[in-house]
Amino acid sequence: MKNMKTAAGMLCLAGILSLGMGTTVFAEDGDSHYPVTITTYNYENEPVEMTFEKAPEKVFAYANSNVEELLALGLGDKIVAACGLDGDVREDLKDEFDKIQYMDTKPSKEEVVAMEPDFIAAWYSSFSDDWLSDVSFWQERDVNTYMSLNSSAKGPASEFPRTIEDEYEDILNLGKIFDCEDKAEEIVDQMKGEIDKVKEHVEGTDPLSVAVLEDEGDSFRVYGTETLGGNIPETLGAELKLGAENSENVGAEDLIAADPDVLFMINYDGFMTADEAIADITDNPAYASLSAVKNNKVFSVNLNEVYCSGVRTYDGIMTFAKALYPDLYE
């Protein structure tokens, strides 16, 4: 099998692919691809090498990022079961999602073993003893694993900041694992292209100041420079007014003192809708003095776009870019 294209590889590589950047790639059938070795991590945050002799055929996938990445790569037929979605699946992937087995509750480790997967794509927290157990448990059973980088795979955010580049790497690694690299690169290139467009637009201008916050009742969680929620607007040329040095929670007084030009409030399923997250600020008289409130520059961003976002990294880029630079998208 080492020198044969898998069905997944043939699906992604056969023919001519038109990439988001306008580049056309001519796929060469018959190229040797396997074995492929990918670096992932264990629950001790230690790097672990996983070697794939062929494309996985039976995948257990956890969380929006992994499920949506696999679907976007055209690999829905490889998913034997999925769980852990926070809200609806991305709109353009719903038709393919409806074809897979989705479990509303997390299966036990024993139930996952009974599925006989040959690959598990999940988050760092998934591999605790409380659920799936560390990756060594699965290696002993000839099951390869992949841990989403920004889910704390490498370690705490204070030491290993969450970045767009790590989201790129997750997508590209799955492309390598499934011999689907051209499609993975197409997805990543679309994100890079949008960032390049924004950077060109803001070149030579003074940066807008922003804050990205989540209301926790008695204080605000700050999405600072070491988080993906802070990294995206910074990459787009904005300046973090809160969280530039750390992401410690702040109070109302801190927000008023910072007075960012643009304010983004986090929303997610079961917590607040986008409209509720915005109204949380704009309808509160305590924040009437904020420049962002006066200038109608309070927006909301979904958590799935700024935490282990996978293909939704593009959605996060667009949410921030359109709010920060509306003239670019008129």
N, C-alpha and C positions, 0 to 999 in steps of 0.2 A: 504493500500500500504506500510505501514511502515515495515512490515516483509516480503515483497516479493522482490525478485531480479528483477531489471529492465532488459530490453533487453540489454541495454548498459553494465550493470553489468555482465550479463550472458556471453556476448561476451568476456569481458576481464578476467573473473574469471573461466569460465568453463574449465575443463581439466587440463593439465599439462603445466606449462610455464617454458621454459628454459631461465634463466636470463643471461645478458651479462657477469656476473662474474663467470659463470659456475655453479651457484646454481640452483637446481631444486625445484620448489615449487608446492605442491599438493593443488589445490584449493578445498575448502570445500563448496559445494553447500548448500544453505539453511541457511547460517549464516545471522543473523539479521544485517542490516547495517544502515538503516535510523531510526530516523532522524539524520542528520549530520549538525553540526554547524561549520561554517568557519568564521574566523576573516578577514574582508577586511577593506576598508577605504572609507571615503567620501571626498568631495572636500575641506573640511577644515582640511584634514589630520588626522581626528579623527577615531579611530578604531570603526568598526561597525560589529556586529555579524549577520550573515545570516544563517538561518536554512533551510535545504532542507528536505522535507518530502519524496521526491523521486528524481530520476535523472531527470534533465531538459530534455524536449522533443523538445523545439523550441528555438534555441540559435542564438542570433545576436553576431557576433564576429568582432572585429576591430584589425587591425595591424597583421604583420607577426607572432609575438610571439603567440598570442591567436589562430589565425587560424591554424598555424602549430602544436601547442600543441594539439588542438582538433583532427586534422587529424592523428597525430602520435599516439594518444590514441584510434584510431579506431572509432571516434565519428562524422565522416563527415555527417552521415545521420541525425544528430541532428541539423545541421546548417541550418537555414532557409535563412540566408543572411550573407554575409561578405563583408568587404571593408577595405581600408587603407593599402594595401600591398605596401611596398617600394621595388620594383623590383620583380623578379620572385619568386614564391613559391619554397621551397626547392625541389631539383630534385626528391628525393625518395617519395615525397608526391604529385607529379603532377597528377598522375592518379586519386587519390581520390579528389584532388582539382577540377579537371575538372567536377566532379559530383555535386558540390555545386553551389548555386547562388552567383556569385561574382559581386559586383557593382563597376564600375569604379569611380564613384563619391559618396561622402558621402550622404546618404539619410538624409532628415530632421528628426527632432525628431518626428514630426507627422507621417512621413512615417514609422519610426521604431515602433511607437505605433500601427500603422495599421497592422504590421506583427504579432502582438500578441505574442511576445516572452515571455518565462517564465524565461529566463536567458540572461544576457548581460555580455560578457567578453571583456573588453576594457582597455584603458590606463587612467591615471589620467586626462589628458587634455580633454578626451572625455566627462567628466562629468561637464564641465563648462556650464554656462548659454548660451554660444554661440552655443552649439550643443545639447547634450543629457539632460542637466540639472543634478543636483546633484542626488545621489543615492536615496535620500528620495522620489523624484518624482516617481521613479520606485517601491520603496517599497510600496508606497500607492496604487500601481496598482498590487500588488502581484507578482512583477518581481524581482528576486534576481539578484545581480550584483557581479562581481569580477574585481578588479582593479590590474593590474600587478604591483608588488611591486617596481620594479626598474624604473617605469615610474613616480616616485615622489609621490607614494601613501602615504608614511610615512612623507614626507617632503623633504626639499632641501638636495642635496648630501653632502653639507658641514656638515650637522648634522646627516644624515643617509646615510652613504656610500653605493654605489651600489656594491653588492657582488654576487659571484657565488651561495652562500647559498640561497639568495633570489630567484634566478632563479630555484633552486631545489624546494623551497617551493611552487612557483607558479605551477609547474608541479605536485607535490604531492597533493596540494590542489584540483586541477582539478580531480585528480585520486579519491580523497575522495568524491567530489561532485557527480561524475558519477559512483561511486562504481566500480572503475577501478584501484584500488591501486597497484595491482601487475604489471600492465603494466607501470604505472607511476614510480614505483620503479625500474623497469628494465631500463628505460631511464636514470634515475638519477644515477643508479649504473654504467652504462657505462661511464658516465662522471667522477665519483669518481675513477673508476678503472684506467682510463688514467692518472689522476692526481697522483695517488699512484705510478704508474709505473715511471712517470717522477721524482717524489720525491726520489724514490729509486735510480734512475740513477744518480742524481746530489748530493746525500748525500756525504758530505766530500769534495766537490769541491768548488772553489771560484765562487761566483755568477757572471753571465754576467750582464752588465749594459745595460738597454734598455730605449728607449723613444717611446711613442706612440703619434703621432701627426696628426692633420688634417690641411691642408693648407687653410687658410682663406684670402689669398691674401696679406695683409700687415703684417700678423703675423700667428703664428701657435696656434691652439687650442691644449691644452695639456690634454691627458687622464691620469690623475694622480691617486693617491692611493684611492681617494674616488669614482672613476668611475669604472665601470665594465671593461672597456678597460685597466685600470691599475691594477685592482685586479687579472685578469686572469694571466698575466705574473708573478706578485708577488707570486701568489699561486704556480706557476710552478718553483719557486726558483730564478727568476731573480730579479734584483735590479733596481728600477726606477731612472734614472739619472735626469729626469725632472718630476716634479709632485709628488715628494715624500712627500712634505709638503702642497702643494696646486696645483690647476689646472689652475692658471692664464696663459693667453696667453704669448707666448714668441716670440722673434724675431730671425732673422737669426744669430745674434751675440751670443745669448744665446745658440742656438743649437750647434754652432761651439765650444763654450766654454765647453759645457757639453760633447761633443764627445762620445756618447754612443757606446758600442760595437755593438749593433744591433738596427736598426731603423725600426719602423713600421709606415706606412702611411695609413690613413683611405681612403677607397673608398666607394662610394655608388651610386645607380642608379640616373642618371641625374646630377651627379657631376663629378666624374672621374672614369674611369675603373681602375682595379688593375695595369695594365701596365702604365697607365698615372700617377697614384699616385707615382709609383716607379721612373719613368722618371723625375717627378717633382723635385726630389732630385739628381738623378744620372746624369742627363743631364745638370745640372746647375753648371757652373764652380765655383760658390761661395762656393759650398759644397765639392769640390774636396779633401779638406784636411781631411774630416771626415773619421775616421777609418772604419765606416760601409760602406762607399762608396768604399774605397780602398780594403776592404776585401769581397766585394759583399754580404754585410749583410743588405741590404735595402729591406724590404718586404712590402706587403700591406695586410691589413685586412679589411673585409667588415663591415660596420657599423652594419648590422643586427647580426653580431657575437659578438658585444661588447656593444650593447644597447638593453635592454629588449629582450634578445636573445632567450629565451625559449629553444626549442630543439636545436637551433643553437648554444647554449652554447658549445655543444660538438665540433661543427665545429670551434669555436673560440679557444677552448683548443688545437685542433689539429693544427690550423694555427700557433699559437705561439710555440707549442712544436716542431713541425717539423722544424721551422726556427731556434729556439734556440739550439736544440739538434739533428741535422740531423743524427748523428751516431746512435742514438737510433732507427731510422726508416729506416736504410739501409737494 
